[in-house]
Amino acid sequence: MPTSKSNRAQTLRSLVQLLVNTSEVVIKEWEAEEQHPQPDDHLASSLPSHQLFEARRIIVAACGMCVDLVEDPRIRLQELSETFALSQAFDTTVRAGVPDILAEAMPRSGSVSAAELSQRTGIDEKKLVRLMRFLCSGGLYEEVKYLDFANTRMSGALAGNPPAQAFQLIYGTKAVIEPLAYLPETLLDPKMTSATSATESAFQKAFKTKQTLWDFVEGGDDSDEVVREIRQLFPLSMAGQTQLSSRSIVADFPWGSLGEATIVDVGGGVGSMCTELAKVFPNLQFVVQDLAAAIEQAKSYWKAEDPKALGTGRVELMVHDFFKEQPVKGAAVYLLRCVLHDWPDDDCVKILTRLREAMAPDSRILIAEMIIHPPLGSTQLKSAPAPLPANYGRASLMKGMHDIVMLSSLNGSERTPEQFVDIASRAGLRTEKIWECRSPVSITELRL
């Protein structure tokens, strides 16, 4: 329900009280972490407890509502229209290596002067200062003393982390930005607004092609900047995406109960998700399936990450097109991680149908993807406490942003629980359960 002038004071009081109460949960968690620090490689080191995860999204949602209540709406709208400036400014500094440069200074002085940053990045000093101060206002860097800058918790997450940097940078490539720029024109075009094919999205308008994004990149030449950027960033960025959600996927589904089961990672890229599972569950077996180029990269990836797994046969790398007959019959689990969101509903039904045809009575399909939570809630997802929107408002914003990126690039979609039920039903499957994970990605379990 919209907040009226008559109840906005009470809403603000309720939000402030919610922030006070929830902040105490976070503070207690922080104090416990300080008393019992975990080693960096421990599963829990970057995975919040269930209480902390819930507290985080309540606080983000409440802060977002507070801003919406108290800010001049004209300023908020202007800020929205220029948000692109923030992402592009940050993208520039990441490409220039600023987070790494600032991280190097931590043991020495803790900060780096604008003059040194300019010298090391090649960016004009006056312009770089403007970028850095703008990004300081956005919480991405900190000016610790006059014209001396340091990382914050945000930019520090990218320092010394090439996969995370690649995942950050891929959203600043022309392959993503240009289709978003053409999205209004595409959705307002009477001939294209109802299109569902991956060949009739804003991407085709932007690049004047009839090819899908993936065909465009696969058949292109490295002399094309768009093709070259995606080829360079995409494989590493998928490892960065794994960092975002893999620990919650490992921890929040009962993989251990599967015993010595075989997991078929369909469209699994190099198999980065399987490497995470293999570390924790020694009895599981894996088949990583993808197209030939990805499987070729997977060979060197597994040799570096877990060479014994290939040698003992615990992991099999298999070239496979998921639109064709599934060659592995009766596996315990067919895993689709960040696959279906690339495809319109009709194609998703085809992918799921090929898997249904291969399933045994006790097989299951696990779809690990973002789930869109409608503002009014879903019977299959946990709702936020009042007066927050049922979907946690601002805490769900990133999922919505990603959904629109998929729409503009591929006519793809991040889906609601009800939409997953629909495509599963069309493929002859039923939704058994949604496992809400402590990350943007959750697991939807399908059965025969």
BELMO-V824420 format. One record per backbone hydrogen bond with DSSP energy under -0.5 kcal/mol. CO is the residue of the C=O (numbers start at 0). NH is the residue of the N-H. E is the energy in kcal/mol with one decimal. If there is no record, write none. Layout:
co=<CO | CO>
nh=<NH | NH>
e=<E | E>
This chain:
co=<1 | 3 | 3 | 6 | 7 | 8 | 9 | 10 | 11 | 12 | 13 | 14 | 15 | 16 | 17 | 18 | 19 | 20 | 21 | 21 | 22 | 23 | 24 | 25 | 26 | 27 | 28 | 29 | 30 | 31 | 38 | 41 | 42 | 43 | 45 | 48 | 49 | 50 | 51 | 52 | 53 | 54 | 55 | 56 | 57 | 58 | 59 | 60 | 61 | 62 | 63 | 64 | 65 | 66 | 71 | 71 | 72 | 73 | 74 | 75 | 76 | 77 | 79 | 81 | 81 | 82 | 82 | 83 | 84 | 85 | 86 | 87 | 88 | 89 | 90 | 91 | 92 | 93 | 96 | 97 | 98 | 99 | 100 | 101 | 102 | 104 | 104 | 111 | 112 | 113 | 114 | 115 | 116 | 117 | 123 | 124 | 125 | 126 | 127 | 128 | 129 | 130 | 131 | 132 | 133 | 134 | 134 | 135 | 139 | 139 | 141 | 141 | 144 | 146 | 147 | 147 | 148 | 149 | 151 | 152 | 153 | 154 | 154 | 157 | 160 | 161 | 162 | 163 | 164 | 165 | 167 | 168 | 169 | 172 | 172 | 173 | 175 | 176 | 177 | 179 | 181 | 182 | 183 | 185 | 187 | 188 | 188 | 191 | 196 | 200 | 200 | 201 | 202 | 203 | 203 | 211 | 212 | 213 | 214 | 215 | 216 | 220 | 222 | 223 | 224 | 225 | 226 | 227 | 228 | 229 | 232 | 233 | 234 | 235 | 236 | 237 | 238 | 239 | 240 | 241 | 241 | 244 | 245 | 246 | 247 | 252 | 253 | 254 | 255 | 257 | 260 | 260 | 261 | 261 | 261 | 262 | 262 | 263 | 263 | 264 | 264 | 267 | 270 | 271 | 272 | 273 | 274 | 275 | 276 | 276 | 279 | 280 | 284 | 285 | 286 | 286 | 287 | 288 | 288 | 289 | 290 | 291 | 292 | 293 | 294 | 295 | 296 | 297 | 298 | 299 | 300 | 301 | 302 | 305 | 305 | 306 | 307 | 308 | 308 | 308 | 309 | 313 | 315 | 315 | 317 | 319 | 320 | 324 | 326 | 331 | 332 | 332 | 333 | 334 | 334 | 335 | 335 | 338 | 339 | 340 | 343 | 344 | 345 | 346 | 347 | 348 | 349 | 350 | 351 | 352 | 353 | 353 | 354 | 354 | 355 | 357 | 359 | 363 | 364 | 364 | 365 | 365 | 366 | 366 | 367 | 368 | 369 | 371 | 373 | 374 | 374 | 377 | 384 | 388 | 389 | 391 | 392 | 393 | 395 | 396 | 397 | 398 | 399 | 400 | 401 | 402 | 403 | 404 | 405 | 405 | 405 | 406 | 407 | 414 | 415 | 416 | 417 | 418 | 419 | 420 | 421 | 422 | 423 | 424 | 429 | 429 | 432 | 432 | 433 | 434 | 434 | 436 | 439 | 441 | 441 | 442 | 442 | 443 | 443 | 444 | 444 | 445 | 446>
nh=<3 | 6 | 7 | 10 | 11 | 12 | 13 | 14 | 15 | 16 | 17 | 18 | 19 | 20 | 21 | 22 | 23 | 24 | 24 | 25 | 26 | 27 | 28 | 29 | 30 | 31 | 32 | 33 | 34 | 35 | 41 | 44 | 45 | 46 | 47 | 52 | 53 | 54 | 55 | 56 | 57 | 58 | 59 | 60 | 61 | 62 | 63 | 64 | 65 | 66 | 67 | 68 | 69 | 70 | 74 | 75 | 76 | 77 | 78 | 79 | 80 | 81 | 82 | 84 | 85 | 85 | 86 | 87 | 88 | 89 | 90 | 91 | 92 | 93 | 94 | 95 | 97 | 96 | 100 | 101 | 102 | 103 | 104 | 105 | 105 | 108 | 109 | 148 | 116 | 117 | 118 | 119 | 120 | 121 | 127 | 128 | 129 | 130 | 131 | 132 | 133 | 134 | 135 | 136 | 137 | 139 | 140 | 138 | 151 | 154 | 143 | 149 | 147 | 113 | 143 | 144 | 111 | 141 | 155 | 156 | 156 | 157 | 158 | 160 | 164 | 165 | 166 | 167 | 168 | 169 | 170 | 171 | 172 | 175 | 176 | 177 | 179 | 180 | 181 | 182 | 185 | 186 | 187 | 188 | 189 | 191 | 192 | 194 | 199 | 203 | 204 | 205 | 206 | 207 | 208 | 215 | 216 | 217 | 218 | 219 | 219 | 223 | 224 | 227 | 228 | 229 | 230 | 231 | 232 | 233 | 236 | 237 | 238 | 239 | 240 | 241 | 242 | 243 | 244 | 244 | 245 | 248 | 249 | 250 | 251 | 254 | 256 | 257 | 258 | 260 | 262 | 284 | 263 | 331 | 332 | 264 | 286 | 265 | 334 | 267 | 288 | 270 | 274 | 275 | 276 | 277 | 278 | 279 | 279 | 280 | 281 | 283 | 262 | 315 | 264 | 288 | 317 | 266 | 267 | 319 | 294 | 295 | 296 | 297 | 298 | 299 | 300 | 301 | 302 | 303 | 304 | 305 | 306 | 308 | 309 | 310 | 311 | 312 | 313 | 314 | 312 | 285 | 287 | 317 | 289 | 321 | 323 | 326 | 328 | 363 | 263 | 334 | 365 | 265 | 336 | 337 | 367 | 341 | 342 | 412 | 347 | 348 | 349 | 350 | 351 | 352 | 353 | 354 | 355 | 356 | 325 | 357 | 357 | 358 | 358 | 329 | 362 | 333 | 366 | 445 | 335 | 367 | 368 | 443 | 337 | 441 | 414 | 373 | 376 | 389 | 390 | 380 | 387 | 391 | 383 | 394 | 395 | 396 | 399 | 400 | 401 | 402 | 403 | 404 | 405 | 406 | 407 | 408 | 409 | 410 | 411 | 410 | 202 | 371 | 419 | 420 | 421 | 422 | 423 | 424 | 425 | 426 | 428 | 427 | 431 | 446 | 434 | 444 | 435 | 436 | 442 | 438 | 370 | 368 | 443 | 434 | 444 | 366 | 445 | 431 | 432 | 364 | 429>
e=<-0.6 | -0.6 | -1.0 | -2.2 | -2.5 | -2.4 | -2.4 | -2.4 | -2.6 | -2.4 | -2.3 | -2.5 | -2.4 | -2.6 | -2.5 | -2.4 | -1.2 | -0.8 | -0.6 | -1.6 | -2.7 | -2.2 | -1.9 | -2.6 | -2.5 | -2.1 | -2.3 | -2.1 | -1.5 | -1.9 | -2.0 | -1.8 | -0.6 | -0.7 | -0.6 | -2.7 | -2.1 | -2.3 | -2.6 | -1.8 | -1.9 | -2.5 | -2.5 | -2.1 | -2.8 | -2.8 | -2.1 | -2.2 | -2.4 | -2.4 | -2.2 | -2.1 | -2.3 | -2.5 | -0.8 | -2.0 | -2.4 | -2.0 | -2.7 | -2.2 | -2.2 | -1.1 | -1.3 | -1.4 | -0.7 | -0.8 | -1.7 | -2.4 | -2.1 | -2.3 | -2.4 | -2.0 | -1.7 | -2.3 | -2.6 | -1.6 | -2.6 | -1.3 | -2.2 | -2.7 | -1.9 | -2.0 | -0.9 | -0.6 | -1.0 | -2.2 | -3.1 | -3.0 | -2.5 | -2.7 | -2.2 | -2.5 | -2.2 | -2.2 | -2.7 | -2.4 | -1.5 | -2.1 | -3.0 | -2.7 | -1.9 | -2.5 | -2.0 | -1.7 | -0.9 | -2.6 | -0.7 | -1.7 | -0.9 | -0.6 | -1.1 | -2.2 | -3.0 | -2.4 | -1.1 | -1.1 | -2.5 | -2.3 | -2.5 | -0.6 | -1.1 | -1.6 | -0.7 | -1.9 | -2.2 | -2.6 | -2.3 | -2.0 | -2.8 | -2.0 | -0.8 | -2.2 | -1.1 | -1.2 | -2.7 | -2.0 | -1.4 | -1.9 | -1.3 | -0.9 | -2.2 | -2.8 | -1.9 | -0.8 | -0.6 | -1.4 | -2.4 | -1.6 | -1.6 | -0.8 | -1.1 | -2.6 | -2.2 | -1.0 | -1.1 | -2.6 | -2.2 | -2.8 | -2.5 | -0.5 | -0.5 | -2.2 | -0.6 | -2.8 | -2.5 | -1.8 | -2.5 | -2.2 | -2.5 | -2.9 | -2.8 | -1.8 | -0.9 | -1.6 | -2.3 | -1.8 | -1.6 | -1.1 | -1.0 | -0.6 | -3.4 | -2.1 | -2.6 | -2.2 | -2.7 | -2.4 | -1.0 | -2.1 | -1.3 | -0.6 | -0.5 | -2.7 | -0.6 | -0.6 | -1.7 | -0.7 | -2.5 | -1.2 | -3.0 | -1.2 | -2.6 | -2.1 | -1.7 | -1.3 | -1.9 | -2.9 | -1.4 | -0.9 | -0.6 | -2.7 | -0.6 | -1.4 | -3.0 | -2.2 | -3.0 | -0.6 | -3.0 | -0.8 | -2.0 | -2.2 | -2.2 | -2.2 | -1.6 | -2.0 | -1.4 | -0.9 | -2.0 | -2.8 | -1.7 | -1.6 | -2.5 | -2.6 | -0.5 | -1.1 | -0.8 | -1.8 | -2.5 | -0.5 | -1.0 | -1.9 | -0.6 | -2.8 | -2.8 | -0.5 | -1.6 | -0.6 | -2.4 | -0.5 | -0.8 | -1.6 | -2.8 | -0.6 | -2.4 | -2.1 | -0.6 | -0.6 | -2.2 | -1.8 | -2.1 | -0.9 | -2.1 | -2.4 | -1.5 | -2.4 | -2.7 | -2.3 | -2.0 | -1.3 | -2.8 | -2.2 | -0.6 | -0.6 | -1.1 | -0.9 | -0.9 | -3.5 | -1.8 | -2.1 | -0.6 | -3.0 | -2.9 | -0.7 | -0.9 | -2.5 | -2.1 | -2.3 | -0.7 | -0.7 | -2.3 | -1.2 | -0.6 | -1.5 | -1.8 | -2.2 | -1.4 | -2.5 | -2.3 | -1.3 | -1.6 | -2.4 | -2.4 | -2.1 | -1.9 | -1.9 | -2.3 | -2.1 | -2.4 | -2.1 | -2.4 | -0.6 | -2.1 | -1.3 | -1.3 | -2.3 | -2.0 | -2.3 | -1.7 | -2.2 | -2.3 | -2.4 | -2.1 | -1.1 | -2.8 | -1.6 | -0.7 | -2.4 | -0.6 | -3.1 | -0.9 | -0.5 | -2.3 | -1.6 | -0.6 | -1.7 | -0.5 | -3.5 | -0.6 | -2.7 | -0.5 | -2.6 | -1.2 | -2.2 | -2.6>
